Amino acid sequence: MQSEIIKPEGTLSLQTIAMPADTNWSGDVFGGWIVSQMDLAGAIHAERFSKGRCATIAINQMSFLVPVKVGDVISCYTKILKVGNTSIQIAIEVWNSHDESRPAKQVTAGLFTFVAVDQSGQKRRISDEVRENLT
Ligand SMILES: CC(C)(COP(=O)(O)OP(=O)(O)OC[C@H]1O[C@@H](n2cnc3c(N)ncnc32)[C@H](O)[C@@H]1OP(=O)(O)O)[C@@H](O)C(=O)NCCC(=O)NCCS
């Protein structure tokens, strides 16, 4: 029987390498570091989509599936699930694609909400024109 190959969902919004300074005392990478990469990836996608500044208002779900080690190449994939008046809900997956000889492995899954804001940090409405560009 053929096993199903699971692939990342969404747009590759950020790729980086885990460094020694990002680890805890056990040599695993801090969860907080990974969450911050996810936040950056989501913000990049939200800002490109909404054509302006965005702020994180919530991390609605977060799961850590497997540990990340120093030298691992992590890829953050983002997918817009919902667009409200001012908010953008984004599913974010992180995959470890360090070892090219093996399939990439999913390490985290999260659901983040961003709010479009203006230059003074006040929420701004996402225009209908922008909303129509959601693919
Ligand atoms: C972003 C900010 C300007 C929004 O202003 P606000 O008056 O609190 O906004 P609202 O309560 O009206 O919520 C705005 C949108 O977010 C949504 N929202 C609010 N809390 C949410 C939550 N916990 N989960 C999901 N969506 C949420 C609302 O439903 C609304 O969506 P809609 O406009 O699409 O209908 C303000 O909350 C803020 O400055 N927060 C701090 C942001 C920040 O500093 N982030 C970095 C973290 S250190």
The ligand as an SDF file (V2000), in Angstrom:
LIG
                    3D

 48 50  0  0  0  0  0  0  0  0999 V2000
   -4.7730   45.9340   16.8730 C   0  0  0  0  0  0  0  0  0  0  0  0
   -5.6410   46.9380   17.6530 C   0  0  0  0  0  0  0  0  0  0  0  0
   -5.3860   48.3580   17.0990 C   0  0  0  0  0  0  0  0  0  0  0  0
   -7.1090   46.5550   17.3740 C   0  0  0  0  0  0  0  0  0  0  0  0
   -7.9330   47.4680   18.0170 O   0  0  0  0  0  0  0  0  0  0  0  0
   -9.2040   46.9560   18.8890 P   0  0  0  0  0  0  0  0  0  0  0  0
  -10.0810   48.1260   19.1410 O   0  0  0  0  0  0  0  0  0  0  0  0
   -8.6820   46.1880   20.0320 O   0  0  0  0  0  0  0  0  0  0  0  0
   -9.8970   46.0060   17.8410 O   0  0  0  0  0  0  0  0  0  0  0  0
  -11.2490   45.1580   17.9190 P   0  0  0  0  0  0  0  0  0  0  0  0
  -11.5430   44.6280   19.2730 O   0  0  0  0  0  0  0  0  0  0  0  0
  -12.3190   45.9390   17.2350 O   0  0  0  0  0  0  0  0  0  0  0  0
  -10.8490   43.9160   16.9740 O   0  0  0  0  0  0  0  0  0  0  0  0
  -10.3810   44.1550   15.6650 C   0  0  0  0  0  0  0  0  0  0  0  0
  -10.6060   42.8820   14.8700 C   0  0  0  0  0  0  0  0  0  0  0  0
   -9.8700   41.8150   15.4670 O   0  0  0  0  0  0  0  0  0  0  0  0
  -10.7590   40.7470   15.8180 C   0  0  0  0  0  0  0  0  0  0  0  0
  -10.3030   40.1650   17.0860 N   0  0  0  0  0  0  0  0  0  0  0  0
  -10.1850   40.7860   18.2590 C   0  0  0  0  0  0  0  0  0  0  0  0
   -9.7140   39.9340   19.2020 N   0  0  0  0  0  0  0  0  0  0  0  0
   -9.5530   38.7320   18.5740 C   0  0  0  0  0  0  0  0  0  0  0  0
   -9.1280   37.4550   19.0040 C   0  0  0  0  0  0  0  0  0  0  0  0
   -8.7630   37.2240   20.2750 N   0  0  0  0  0  0  0  0  0  0  0  0
   -9.0860   36.4560   18.1090 N   0  0  0  0  0  0  0  0  0  0  0  0
   -9.4570   36.6680   16.8060 C   0  0  0  0  0  0  0  0  0  0  0  0
   -9.8720   37.8790   16.3350 N   0  0  0  0  0  0  0  0  0  0  0  0
   -9.9300   38.8850   17.2200 C   0  0  0  0  0  0  0  0  0  0  0  0
  -12.1240   41.3900   15.9550 C   0  0  0  0  0  0  0  0  0  0  0  0
  -13.1660   40.4420   15.7580 O   0  0  0  0  0  0  0  0  0  0  0  0
  -12.0640   42.4220   14.8400 C   0  0  0  0  0  0  0  0  0  0  0  0
  -12.2560   41.7870   13.6020 O   0  0  0  0  0  0  0  0  0  0  0  0
  -13.0710   42.4630   12.3650 P   0  0  0  0  0  0  0  0  0  0  0  0
  -12.7800   43.9390   12.3450 O   0  0  0  0  0  0  0  0  0  0  0  0
  -12.5160   41.8020   11.1390 O   0  0  0  0  0  0  0  0  0  0  0  0
  -14.5010   42.1840   12.5740 O   0  0  0  0  0  0  0  0  0  0  0  0
   -5.3350   46.9100   19.1850 C   0  0  0  0  0  0  0  0  0  0  0  0
   -5.9670   45.7810   19.7630 O   0  0  0  0  0  0  0  0  0  0  0  0
   -3.8690   46.8530   19.4820 C   0  0  0  0  0  0  0  0  0  0  0  0
   -3.1480   47.8520   19.2520 O   0  0  0  0  0  0  0  0  0  0  0  0
   -3.3830   45.6920   20.0140 N   0  0  0  0  0  0  0  0  0  0  0  0
   -1.9590   45.4730   20.2530 C   0  0  0  0  0  0  0  0  0  0  0  0
   -1.2990   44.8920   18.9850 C   0  0  0  0  0  0  0  0  0  0  0  0
    0.1480   44.5690   19.2260 C   0  0  0  0  0  0  0  0  0  0  0  0
    0.8630   45.3590   19.8130 O   0  0  0  0  0  0  0  0  0  0  0  0
    0.5690   43.4150   18.7430 N   0  0  0  0  0  0  0  0  0  0  0  0
    1.9070   42.9430   18.9340 C   0  0  0  0  0  0  0  0  0  0  0  0
    1.9390   42.0460   20.1150 C   0  0  0  0  0  0  0  0  0  0  0  0
    3.2630   42.4320   21.1880 S   0  0  0  0  0  0  0  0  0  0  0  0
  1  2  1  0
  2  3  1  0
  2  4  1  0
  2 36  1  0
  4  5  1  0
  5  6  1  0
  6  7  2  0
  6  8  1  0
  6  9  1  0
  9 10  1  0
 10 11  2  0
 10 12  1  0
 10 13  1  0
 13 14  1  0
 14 15  1  0
 15 16  1  0
 15 30  1  0
 16 17  1  0
 17 18  1  0
 17 28  1  0
 18 19  1  0
 18 27  1  0
 19 20  2  0
 20 21  1  0
 21 22  1  0
 21 27  2  0
 22 23  1  0
 22 24  2  0
 24 25  1  0
 25 26  2  0
 26 27  1  0
 28 29  1  0
 28 30  1  0
 30 31  1  0
 31 32  1  0
 32 33  2  0
 32 34  1  0
 32 35  1  0
 36 37  1  0
 36 38  1  0
 38 39  2  0
 38 40  1  0
 40 41  1  0
 41 42  1  0
 42 43  1  0
 43 44  2  0
 43 45  1  0
 45 46  1  0
 46 47  1  0
 47 48  1  0
M  END
$$$$
